[in-house]
Amino acid sequence: MAVSNRITAILNFLIFLSSIPVIAAGIWLASKPDNECVQLLRWPVVVLGGLLLLVSLVGFVGAYCNRPGFLAVYLFCMALLILLHLILLVIAFTVTRPDGSHPVAGTRFQEYRLDGYSSWLRNHVTSTGSWQNVRTCLAVSDVCPKLDRQFSSAHQFFAADISPLQSGCCKPPAACGYTYETPTTWVNPNNPTSDPDCLMWSNDRTRLCYDCSGCKAGLLGNLRQEWRKANAVLIVAVVVLIFVYLVACAAYKNAQIQNISVRYKHGWI
């Protein structure tokens, strides 16, 4: 086996192993409450990780067994994978670049404005047709109820770094001036006209602030945070894929030269 083939086989075995953290990152994303409720963004990383695993196996077999046909299929699929990774990265960076967060005085957490996020993300996740299903999913999830189990006092709650989703959906906006009783029970607003979401708030556990603009913005804030973390994995994957693709091109060319040499030696051409 030629040196370039051997290197390609080794690299593709490493890619096979590295596809595992990519799949794990996708499963981590898919398991998050916000992604469980937003089907559009749930599985792309898992699918790409699975394709990466399959393509690396084809490349390993093609390089190890010196099969130009396998390497040709591998190179074509690898080019598509690199393109898909780049497209996903560009989309993820573009739609998660704007940040709608703003600080809340006297707390560790932030609140979120819907107009602070990209219009594409708003239209695909929080439009009227999409939000009803998302809202129903959030209402039966453990996103808000677990706050009542975690915090027993206002001091603990305001000192906590709760998620954007919890900040937007599980409590009313700070500007409304509600009085804290529990993380999901707030009473007696002293400024109920300061924000349209103030009148949307309800202590009913099935309603809370799930219809609020702040809840939609909090969901987008969660998605932004999680996809930013997943982007780091995708960047590493793209760099590795491009490097391996260049080595594999050399292996493919070498395999073709070897086959021509063998055929010439035996008088087949």
C-alpha positions as CSV (number, residue, x, y, z in Angstrom):
1,M,0.0,0.0,0.0
2,A,1.4,3.4,-1.0
3,V,2.3,6.0,1.6
4,S,-0.5,8.4,0.5
5,N,-3.0,5.5,0.7
6,R,-1.8,4.5,4.1
7,I,-2.0,8.1,5.4
8,T,-5.6,8.4,3.9
9,A,-6.6,5.1,5.6
10,I,-5.3,6.3,9.0
11,L,-6.9,9.8,8.6
12,N,-10.2,8.3,7.7
13,F,-10.1,6.0,10.7
14,L,-9.5,9.1,12.8
15,I,-12.4,10.8,11.1
16,F,-14.5,7.8,11.9
17,L,-13.6,8.2,15.5
18,S,-14.0,12.0,15.4
19,S,-17.5,11.6,13.9
20,I,-18.6,10.3,17.3
21,P,-18.2,13.7,19.1
22,V,-20.0,15.4,16.1
23,I,-22.9,13.0,16.6
24,A,-22.7,13.5,20.4
25,A,-22.9,17.3,19.9
26,G,-26.0,16.8,17.6
27,I,-27.7,14.5,20.2
28,W,-26.9,17.1,22.9
29,L,-28.5,19.8,20.8
30,A,-31.5,17.6,20.0
31,S,-32.0,16.8,23.7
32,K,-32.3,20.4,24.8
33,P,-35.8,21.5,25.7
34,D,-35.8,24.3,23.1
35,N,-34.6,22.0,20.3
36,E,-37.1,19.3,21.3
37,C,-39.8,21.9,20.6
38,V,-38.3,23.3,17.4
39,Q,-38.1,20.4,15.0
40,L,-36.6,22.5,12.2
41,L,-33.3,22.8,14.0
42,R,-33.2,19.5,15.9
43,W,-31.4,17.0,13.8
44,P,-29.0,18.6,11.2
45,V,-25.8,18.0,13.2
46,V,-26.8,14.4,14.0
47,V,-27.4,13.7,10.3
48,L,-24.1,15.3,9.3
49,G,-22.3,13.3,11.9
50,G,-23.9,10.0,10.7
51,L,-23.0,10.9,7.1
52,L,-19.4,11.7,8.1
53,L,-19.1,8.3,9.8
54,L,-20.4,6.4,6.7
55,V,-18.2,8.4,4.3
56,S,-15.1,7.8,6.4
57,L,-15.7,4.1,6.3
58,V,-15.9,4.2,2.5
59,G,-12.6,6.2,2.4
60,F,-10.9,3.8,4.7
61,V,-11.8,0.8,2.7
62,G,-10.9,2.5,-0.6
63,A,-7.5,3.6,0.7
64,Y,-6.6,0.5,2.6
65,C,-7.6,-1.9,-0.2
66,N,-6.4,0.5,-3.0
67,R,-9.8,0.6,-4.7
68,P,-10.0,3.6,-7.0
69,G,-13.8,3.1,-7.4
70,F,-14.3,3.4,-3.6
71,L,-12.0,6.4,-3.5
72,A,-13.9,8.1,-6.3
73,V,-17.2,7.7,-4.5
74,Y,-15.5,8.8,-1.3
75,L,-14.1,12.0,-2.8
76,F,-17.5,12.9,-4.3
77,C,-19.3,12.3,-1.0
78,M,-16.6,14.1,0.9
79,A,-16.9,17.2,-1.3
80,L,-20.7,17.2,-0.7
81,L,-20.1,16.8,3.1
82,I,-17.7,19.7,3.1
83,L,-20.2,21.8,1.2
84,L,-23.0,20.8,3.6
85,H,-20.8,21.6,6.6
86,L,-19.9,25.0,5.2
87,I,-23.6,25.8,4.3
88,L,-24.7,24.9,7.9
89,L,-21.9,26.9,9.4
90,V,-22.8,30.0,7.3
91,I,-26.5,29.7,8.1
92,A,-25.8,29.1,11.8
93,F,-23.4,32.1,12.1
94,T,-25.7,34.4,10.1
95,V,-28.9,33.6,12.0
96,T,-27.3,33.5,15.4
97,R,-25.1,36.6,15.1
98,P,-27.6,39.2,16.4
99,D,-28.1,39.0,20.2
100,G,-31.4,40.3,21.7
101,S,-30.3,40.2,25.3
102,H,-30.2,43.1,27.8
103,P,-29.2,43.1,31.5
104,V,-31.7,43.2,34.4
105,A,-30.6,45.4,37.3
106,G,-30.0,43.4,40.5
107,T,-30.0,40.0,38.9
108,R,-27.5,37.7,37.2
109,F,-29.8,36.8,34.4
110,Q,-30.8,38.8,31.3
111,E,-34.0,39.4,29.5
112,Y,-34.5,39.2,25.7
113,R,-36.1,41.3,23.0
114,L,-37.6,39.6,19.9
115,D,-36.5,42.3,17.5
116,G,-32.9,41.7,18.5
117,Y,-32.7,38.4,16.5
118,S,-32.5,37.7,12.8
119,S,-35.8,38.0,10.8
120,W,-35.2,34.4,9.4
121,L,-35.0,32.9,12.9
122,R,-38.0,34.9,14.0
123,N,-40.1,33.8,11.0
124,H,-39.2,30.1,11.1
125,V,-39.5,29.6,14.9
126,T,-41.9,32.2,16.4
127,S,-44.4,32.8,13.6
128,T,-48.0,32.4,14.5
129,G,-48.3,29.0,12.8
130,S,-45.1,27.6,14.4
131,W,-45.4,29.1,17.8
132,Q,-48.6,27.3,18.9
133,N,-46.9,23.9,18.6
134,V,-43.8,25.2,20.3
135,R,-45.9,26.8,23.1
136,T,-47.7,23.5,23.7
137,C,-44.5,21.6,23.9
138,L,-43.0,24.1,26.4
139,A,-46.0,24.1,28.6
140,V,-45.7,20.3,29.2
141,S,-41.9,20.4,29.6
142,D,-40.0,20.7,32.8
143,V,-38.4,24.0,31.8
144,C,-40.3,26.2,34.3
145,P,-41.5,23.7,37.0
146,K,-37.9,22.8,37.9
147,L,-37.2,26.4,38.9
148,D,-39.6,25.9,41.8
149,R,-37.6,22.9,42.9
150,Q,-34.3,24.7,42.6
151,F,-34.9,28.0,44.3
152,S,-36.7,28.5,47.7
153,S,-36.1,32.3,48.1
154,A,-36.0,35.5,46.0
155,H,-32.3,36.0,46.9
156,Q,-31.4,32.6,45.4
157,F,-33.5,33.2,42.3
158,F,-32.2,36.6,41.5
159,A,-28.6,35.4,42.0
160,A,-29.1,32.5,39.6
161,D,-27.9,32.4,36.0
162,I,-31.1,31.0,34.6
163,S,-31.4,30.2,30.9
164,P,-32.8,32.7,28.3
165,L,-35.8,30.3,27.9
166,Q,-36.5,30.3,31.6
167,S,-36.0,34.1,31.8
168,G,-38.5,34.8,29.0
169,C,-41.1,32.1,29.7
170,C,-41.2,31.4,33.4
171,K,-41.5,34.9,34.9
172,P,-42.9,38.3,33.9
173,P,-40.6,41.1,32.6
174,A,-38.8,42.9,35.3
175,A,-40.2,46.2,34.1
176,C,-43.7,45.2,35.2
177,G,-42.7,45.4,38.8
178,Y,-44.3,42.1,39.9
179,T,-43.6,40.9,43.4
180,Y,-41.8,37.6,43.7
181,E,-43.4,34.7,45.6
182,T,-41.9,31.7,43.8
183,P,-40.0,31.5,40.5
184,T,-43.3,30.9,38.7
185,T,-45.6,32.9,41.0
186,W,-45.6,36.7,40.8
187,V,-48.2,39.1,42.1
188,N,-49.2,42.8,42.3
189,P,-47.5,44.5,39.4
190,N,-46.7,48.2,40.1
191,N,-46.1,49.1,36.5
192,P,-48.4,46.8,34.4
193,T,-48.4,49.1,31.3
194,S,-44.6,49.3,30.9
195,D,-44.6,46.2,28.6
196,P,-47.3,44.4,26.6
197,D,-46.1,41.2,28.1
198,C,-47.1,42.4,31.6
199,L,-50.7,41.7,30.8
200,M,-49.9,38.3,29.2
201,W,-48.5,36.9,32.5
202,S,-50.5,34.4,34.4
203,N,-49.7,32.3,37.5
204,D,-51.5,29.4,35.8
205,R,-48.8,26.8,35.3
206,T,-50.1,26.0,31.8
207,R,-49.9,29.7,30.8
208,L,-47.2,31.6,32.7
209,C,-45.6,33.8,30.0
210,Y,-45.7,31.2,27.2
211,D,-47.6,33.7,25.0
212,C,-45.2,36.5,25.7
213,S,-42.9,38.1,23.1
214,G,-40.2,37.7,25.8
215,C,-40.7,33.9,25.8
216,K,-40.2,33.7,22.1
217,A,-37.1,35.9,22.4
218,G,-35.9,33.7,25.2
219,L,-36.3,30.6,23.0
220,L,-34.2,32.3,20.3
221,G,-31.6,33.2,23.0
222,N,-31.3,29.6,24.0
223,L,-31.0,28.4,20.4
224,R,-28.3,31.0,19.8
225,Q,-26.2,29.9,22.8
226,E,-26.4,26.2,22.0
227,W,-25.8,26.6,18.3
228,R,-22.8,28.8,19.0
229,K,-21.3,26.0,21.0
230,A,-22.1,23.4,18.3
231,N,-20.5,25.7,15.7
232,A,-17.1,25.2,17.4
233,V,-17.4,21.5,16.7
234,L,-18.4,22.1,13.1
235,I,-15.5,24.4,12.5
236,V,-13.0,21.8,13.6
237,A,-14.8,19.2,11.5
238,V,-14.6,21.4,8.4
239,V,-10.9,22.0,8.8
240,V,-10.2,18.3,9.3
241,L,-12.4,17.3,6.3
242,I,-10.7,19.7,3.9
243,F,-7.2,18.5,5.0
244,V,-8.2,14.8,4.6
245,Y,-9.9,15.6,1.3
246,L,-6.6,17.0,-0.1
247,V,-4.7,13.9,1.1
248,A,-7.4,11.6,-0.4
249,C,-7.1,13.3,-3.8
250,A,-3.4,12.5,-3.8
251,A,-4.2,8.9,-2.8
252,Y,-6.8,8.6,-5.6
253,K,-4.3,9.8,-8.1
254,N,-1.7,7.4,-6.8
255,A,-4.1,4.5,-6.9
256,Q,-4.9,5.3,-10.6
257,I,-1.2,5.5,-11.5
258,Q,-0.5,2.2,-9.7
259,N,-3.4,0.4,-11.6
260,I,-2.1,1.8,-14.9
261,S,1.4,0.6,-14.0
262,V,0.1,-2.9,-13.1
263,R,-1.9,-3.2,-16.3
264,Y,1.0,-2.0,-18.4
265,K,3.4,-4.5,-16.7
266,H,1.1,-7.4,-17.5
267,G,0.5,-6.2,-21.0
268,W,-3.1,-5.4,-20.5
269,I,-2.6,-2.0,-22.2
